[in-house]
Each structure stands twice: as C-alpha cells, then as structure tokens.
Amino acid sequence: MEQLEQVQLTASHWVFLLVILAIFVSIGFRKGVIVPSIVGIFLLGLLAEPQHEGPLNQVIFAVQVVFRALLNAGTELFDIMLVIALMVAMLKSLQSQGADRLMVAPMKKLMVGPWTAFFVLGVTMYVAAAFFWPTPAVALVGTVLIPVAMQVGLPAIGAAMAVNLFGHGMALSADPIIQGASRLTASAAGIETTTLVPYTLLFSVVVGVVAITLACLNLRRDMRSGVLEAPKGDEVFAPRSAGAAAVCTDTVKEEVEPEAGPYARIFAVAVPVILIGIAGLMIYRALFLPDQAIRGGGATALLGGTATVLLVLSSFASHGHHALDGISSYTREGFFFAIKIFAPIIPIAGFFFLGHPGHSAEVIGAGAAGFLFDIGHNIGHYIDGNIFLLTFGMAFIGLLSGMDGSGFSGLPLVGSLSGALGTAADVDIHVLAALGQVAAIFAGGGTLAAWAFGVAADAGIAGVSPAALVRRNFVPVISGIVVASLLAVFLLM
C-alpha cells in the first residue's frame, strides 16, 4: 500500500469521531440516534473554520449548518422517497379494485407441497419486494399465499422465514430496482449507485443462499422429528389484520376485501408485465447497449413515472370520474409510508454525509474537511493492508448498526466508513460498502432484530412470534454474512 502523509486532525475531526462513538453507544442501548446526530452537526458548525466574528454569529452559523445538513440529505434522498411513495400509492389503488390478489393468485397452483410452497412464497415475495418495497409486498403476498402454503403442509414459522429471508433480507439488502438503500450508501461513500448495485446484488445472493439453505435444512430436520408439525385445518387462516399492520401500524382493523372490479384482471396482468418489462429493458441496455443504458436517476425517473401513470389509470378504472378525488387518498398513503421510513434517516444521513468532502463543502462551505475521510485516511496507515481485518470489521459494523431495528439508519455510517477506510487502504470501496450495506439490512432491515418492523410484519402476517422468527434466522444469517465476508476478502486481494 502506498504510504501517504497523515492528515492533521482538528477539534472538528475529534468531535466527529466522538459523535460516532455516542451513536454506537445509543445503538447498543437500543436508543434513537437522531439527537446525537443533530448535536454533532451543530458542534461541527460551531467549530467550523474560518470563525465568524463574535460568538453570537458563530452560533447563528451553527444553527444554519444544522438546517443545511438536513436539507442536503433530504435533497439527496428525495427522489428515492418519491418513487417509493408512488409505488405504494399504485399498489393501494390496485388493492381498491382487487387486482392485487389476482396478480399473485396464479402462484397458488405451483404450491403442491411444503417445499414448493416455501420457495414459491419466497420467490414471489422477492419479486414483489423488489418493485413495491418489502413491507407493502408482505401484505400483498402474505395474505394471499401464506394460507395456501399452510394448507399444503408448510408450518407457519416456515412461511414467516420464507417471506422474511427473501423479502426483508435478500430483496431489501440488494434493492436492485428502486435502489433506495444503495443510493443512501453510495452517497455517503462518494461513489456511483450504479457501480455499487452489482456488488450489493452479489453479496445479498450469497448471504441469502447460505441462509435459506441452512434454514431449509433446519426446518426439514424439525418437521421430520416432530418438533414442527404441519398446520391443521382450523389453524390455517387469512391474516387480513396482519396484512393491514404490515402497511400501516397505526390503525389495524379487519377490513372486507373488495370485490374484483371489471378491470382488475387487466391490471393484474398489465402491471407486472410492464414493471418486469422495464427491469428487463434496463438490464438489456446495461449489458448490450451501454451507450443507451438507463441508470441512476434515469432509472428512478422511469420507474416513478410508470408508477404514476399506472396509479392514474388504476384510479380511474376503480372509481371512474370519482378518481379525481379518490387518487389523493392513495397518494397520501404512499407519501405517508415513504416519509415514515425516511424521516428518521435524514438527520442521521445529514451528519454522516459531512464525513465526505463534497457534502461537507456543500453544507459548511468551500474548503471544509471531509471529517470521516480524513480520519479514515489516518487509520489506513495502521491497517497497513490488513484486508481480513478491514472486511470483517466492516461486516461487524454493519451488523451492529442494524441492531437499532431500522437497517437503513446504519447505511450512512457504513457508506462513510467504507469510503474513508477503502480510500486510505487503497482497496475497492464498492466491495466494502456493499458488504456493510447487506450486513446492516439483513440485521436491522428485518431478519435479526426482533424489534425491527420487518420482522414484526413478517411474523405477524404468519401468526408467529417475532422472537421465534429471529431465533430461527440467527445461525443461517450469520453464517451467510461470514461467507460473504470471505468472498469480499477474496475480491479485495
């Protein structure tokens, strides 16, 4: 590794490091990390160079830095928030005419036994989660397919593991279509989202395949030994209220499923065909027509615009001329869902984005240091090319940061650290960032934290305990992350 001169650390650098330690302590005690993040931003503004005339002016500047940091993070993330809101709004409009049930109903025919049920349930969840986001997708897939899976002999805990590992594990950690997770990580690391996604996809598949294989072996063993029994007829249920909880946790009430509208079958076919066609087009152009490739913001805009058009058409199909009024409720629900996910993340991202020189200069002013990058630059001298320590350390930080139950709140941290340490150690930042992202989301996005919303939604819709689901997931998921870390070591050598 090429030895570079160490950066002279200032008081601001040490404050940045102390705030990170405070965030880790908060995570360890399962407390929120928004307050430490905002305090950190304020202190960095207070210590900013050059100093303004008089203490009052410096305090005013620090307060302004807090707002600008939040605005910078919100600007970076708003397009992802918008596309998620539009996708959820479109799904709600499909639900109003019963098209959502028809859309996944054909998968029932493939469920002829417990193991086909497990994989049909899981793969359907993966595809739905990639396009609609896992939490709304579990309401769509779970309410229709879980009762069928249980009827053919799959225990409830097996159904929960299928939707959980495929949806809130593999699909959310890779986020191959919407790319909200990858955008957050890449922004903090100072790299392009499109170059990060192939690595997140690779590591998510590795962790997922290992975890799902071990989970199936454990299920098979316990089913054969009688520890887990096939559900009896009176235990098979249609968990509508759990499905409602998966979309909105504030008000859960039993609702009568709407009758299929006259255009429901058309939309049940058209929506998946159109969305899968768009995904296929993006993949085809990326591989064979790179000069016409639809990437990054262009891909987000195509998905968001398509969701908007489908939302309008579906609303008119459901309500006719009343759609002029009805569409506002779907849009409101979509934005409520997106904001509920990203609102706690924006202050955290606002702090960690200051670790990157580009964001720091945007918020604090020209010449501002990239605090975490400077710290990582100096740490790189002590790592001295120890790729094994660097890789497993990033996986551990990802797991630890995910223990707050969000998964996403740790992405600015793993992104910033990957950019800082990867640059200092002269290794591929994409590998480190992707590994940290996959570990953080598998942990906190919804497979290892019993208090995570993903675990609660998946367990609730299958009628099992979140703690029982986490216990089943623990060894398979940790084993998958260890294998992915070894693969990362190989890629970095």
Helices and strands as residue ranges (DSSP letters): H 11-28, H 34-46, H 55-96, H 99-104, G 105-110, H 114-132, H 134-151, H 156-163, I 164-171, H 172-174, H 180-189, H 193-225, G 233-235, H 240-247, H 264-288, G 290-292, H 296-319, G 320-322, H 323-342, H 345-353, H 357-363, H 371-383, H 387-402, H 411-425, H 429-440, I 441-447, H 453-462, H 466-492
